Amino acid sequence: QVQVMESGGGSVQAGGSLRLSCTVSGAVFDDYGMAWFRQAPGKEREGVSCITWNGAEIQYAESVQGRFSTSRDNSKNIVYLQMNNLKPEDTATYYCAAAQTCLADTVQGLDVWVDHWGQGTQVIVTS
């Protein structure tokens, strides 16, 4: 059984930083592109980032470009989302996901390629 588990959420003031972690068990980690999504209250889920199996390609949503970065360590089955200069509009539940592929040049529509979802971790950014 594949398990995807996020950690590292919390509450932070605007301008601050958080790092989310996500571990995967029960699957061959480097078979997957690893993605982050988020869903704010009352809004649709949106893709945040995706990193290919070997880390060679990374896509970001425009809204987080330059502030967020993702990385992975295949030896530890872990992927990170470093979030800097956080804004109140970044407040959301963040989901890690194992995807069959990342898409070229976009994270929009990526969710249809997701095989396994995490349960989510909440990030609250206060002004």
Disulfide bonds with the S-S distance in Angstrom:
Cys22-Cys96 2.03
Cys50-Cys102 1.99
